[in-house]
Structures are given as structure tokens and as C-alpha cells.
Amino acid sequence: MKPFNWTCPYCNHAVTVTDHAYSYSLHQFAGGNKTGGWLGLATSVIVCQNPKCGEYSIDAVLWPGEFSPSFTRSGANIQEWRLRPSSKAKVFPGYIPLPLLKDYEEACLIRDLSPKASATLSRRCLQGMIRDFWKVSEANLFLEINAIKDKVDPVTWSAIDAIRSIGNIGAHMEKDINLVVEVEPEEAQLLIGLIEMLLKDWYVVRFERQKQLEDIVTAAKQKQKLRKSGD
């Protein structure tokens, strides 16, 4: 196996995966399945080599192909499963409000099962972030997003409004109940990606900035004490 770079979904530790920490298994079957051809089911396990973590990730993927010792693929993946951890949610610091993290993690968890519900949760998470971080509380999310228009750059603001728009598909019934507008998993993932970016840009950056400033103030006070003790 050729070594490859990997980031642990539990501790965010970046490592180079080798044979020692990697296991792969392939199952080939036909048996008259409804596709009429051979299918391959591959499972992989990666163990985090961070001594403080040691967690393991398990994934599976199903694809069409032709029977052979290594199974020859003949098309795109039919389905993918993240078995452990159960979603691709990133680990964020505990100083971010728990309700926001719960909505984010649930949006990740059901992204493939129900993209529309995932988008609705991203919308809910966004509203909570705006209310908590920017201290804005209006009658609805539309007004709250408009209230921060001059506080973020235009591209970010447009993307934030897009979360509201797509999230509305799951949050509100169409006037014509026979009109069904679906949200694809890829679209739900785009919203999740923006939530991740905002959590980092708003909460993590602010925390790290405050910590750095506090460290500077603390260092200055210590120097002042040393100077006074030398008088």
C-alpha cells in the first residue's frame, strides 16, 4: 500500500497512514442481484496514530464492476457509508455554544439520509450563530441576515443568505403542495461547509485573538513586576 495523508475525524491530527494503521477488505458478489452484474463492497479501517487519541475510522463503499482478483470497477460509486464515526462532522472547541454544535453535528449525520432536513438544520444553526455571535434578534432569519449585511464581506453575506434560501425548502411547505423541490446531498454538504467556515471564522478566530491579546497583557505585567522588584 502506498502511504497517504489523512486527518483524524476525532482529534483533527494530521498523519501519514501506512500498512500498520490501515486495513482493507473487498467483497465481490453477483448472485442474481437486480443490477444484473457484479458488485464490489469495500471496507476500510484507519487507526489514528496520535498517542492521545487512538480512535479508529471505518468506511464502506459499493460500486459496480467485473469479477477479478482485485475487482475491476466499471462505474461510479453506488453508495458510500461512514460507519465510524457516524458522520463527517468536524471536532470544534467546547467554547462554541453546545446548541450550535448539536445542530451542526446532526446536519452532518443526516446529510445523505435526508438532505432537505440537513439543510434545515444548517439554517437553524446559522440563525443561532447570528443571534449569539452578532447579538441580533429580529422577527425572522431574513431580517437577521439583513442586519449583519454591513458586518461581513459581500461574498460571505450572499452565501449566508443562500443557506436561508435552501434551508427554507425544508422549513416551509410550498404554496403548491404538489410542487416538490428536492435538496441533493452535495447541496446539503455545501451548506455544512459554510457553517464550518463560519464557526472557525467567527468563534475560533475570536477566541484565539483574545487569548493572544491576553498573553501579551500578562507578559507585560510580568515584566513590570520584574522592573519594580529591581528598583
N, C-alpha and C positions, 0 to 999 in steps of 0.2 A: 504494500500500500504506500502511495506517495503521501508524505506528511502534508497537512493543510492547516490553515489558520482557523480558529474557532473562538467564539466568545461565549462563555458560560451564561445561560439564561438565569441562573440563580444568583451568581455573585458578580457578573459582568467582568470577570477576569479573562483577559485575552491569552490564549495558549496556542501552541503548535501541537496538533493531535498526531500521534504516532500509533503504531500497532499495539503498543502497551495499553493504551486507553481507548481503543476502538474495537467494536465487534460488529460484523455484518453478516446477515443471513438472507438467502434468496430462496423463495418457494415458487416453483413453476406448476401450473395446473391448467387443464382444459376440461375434461370430464363432461363435455356436452353443455358447458355454460352458455348463457344466452348470447354472448358475443360471437360464438361460433369459432373462436380461435383460442390461442394460448395466452395466458395472463401470467404476469410475474408480480409477486408480492415481496418486497424487500424491507427488511427491518434493520435498523442501525442503532447502536448504543455508544454513547460517548461519556466517559467518566472525567469529571473535572479534576485536573491535577493541582489545583490550588489547595495547599495543605489545610487551609482554613475552611474549605468548602467540601470537596469530595462527593458532591451530588452527581447524579447521572441523568442524562437526557436520552429519551427513547423516541424514535420516529419510524413511521412506516409509509410506504408509497406503493401504489398499484398502477401498473402500466401494461399495455398490450405488447405482444412480441411473438417471437418464434422460438420453439424449443431448441436449446443448445446447452452445453455445459455452463456457459456464463449467461445464458438467456439474451437473445438479440432483440432489442427494443424496436418497435415498428410504429410508434406514435407517442403523442404527448401523455403526460400523467393522467390517469383516470380519476384518481383521488389520492389525497395526502392526509396523514393523521399525525398530529403531535400528541403522543401518548403521555410523555412526562418531560417537562411539566405540561399540564393540560392546555396551556395556551402560550403564545409568544409574547406575553406581557413582559415588559422590562421591569427590573427592580429599581424603584425610586426611593430616595431617603425618607425616613419616618417623619421628618418635619413638614412634609406636604400633608395637608388635611386628609384624614382617612376616608371620608365620604368620596372625595375626588378619586383617590386611588382605587376604591372599590368599584366605582362606575367604570373607570378605565380598564381595570382587570377583567370585569365582566364583559365589556365591549370586545376585548381580545378573545375571551373564552368562547363567545357565541358568533364570532365573525363568520365562520363557514356554515354553521348550523342555521343562523338567521341573520344575514347581513343587514336586513332592514331594522331589526331590533338592536343590532350592534351600532348602527348609525344613530339610532335614537338615544342610546346610552352615551355616545360621544357628544351628542348635542347637549344632553343633561350635564355631562362632565364639564363641557365648555361653559355653560351657564353658571355652574358652581364656581369655576375658576374666575370668571369675570366678577362675580359678586364678592368673592373672597379676596382676590388679589387687588382689584381696582376699586373695591368698596362701592360698587354700582348696584343699585337695586331699582328697577323700573317695573312697569306693569307686565312686560313680556321681553323675551330674548331679543326681538328685533330692536326695541328701544335701547336695551342694554348694550347691544353691539354698536349702535349708532353713538352711544355715549362715550365710547372709547376710540372713536374714529380718529381723533386728533392725538391719541396717546400711543398708537402703534403705526408702523410704516404701512403704506397703501397696499403692498402685496400681501402682507400678513393679514391686514383687515379684510381684504377680499376673500382670502382663504377661510378666515373665521366665519364670515357671512355664508360661505359655501357649506360649512358644517351645519349651520342653522337650516339652510335650504334643503339639503339632503336629509338631515335628521327629521325635518317636518314630514317627510314621506311616511315615516313610521309613527310619528307622534300624532298626526291628524289624518282623518279619513278624507278622501277626495269628495268633492261635491257630487260627482257622478260615481256612485259606489261600484259601478261596473268597470270603471277605469282602474286598472291595476298597474301601478308603477313600481317596478322591482329595483332593488339595490343589489348590485353584484358584490361578491366578496372582495374583489380588488378595489372597488369604490369604498367599501367599509374600511379597508386597510389604509387607504389614503387619509381618511378622517382620523383613524387611530394614530397614524404617523404625525399628523399635525398636532394632536393632543400631546403626544410625546415631546414634540419640539417646544410647545408652549410650556409644558411642565418644566422643561430644562431651562428655557429662556427666561421664564418668569420666576420660578421658585428657586431652582438650583443656583442660577447666576446671582440672584439677590442674596441668598444665604452665603455663598462663597465670598461675595463682595463685602458683606457685613463682617464676616469672620476676618477677612484680610485687614479691614479698617480697624477692627478691634485689636488685632495683633499689633498693628502699628502703634495704636494708642498705648497698649500695655508695654510695649518695648520702650516707648518714650518715657513713661512713668518710671520704669526701672532705671533708666539712665539718670533721670532726675534724682532718684534716691541715692544712686551711687555718687553723684556730684555733691549732694548735700552731706553724705557721710564723709566725704573727703575734705569738707570745709573745716 
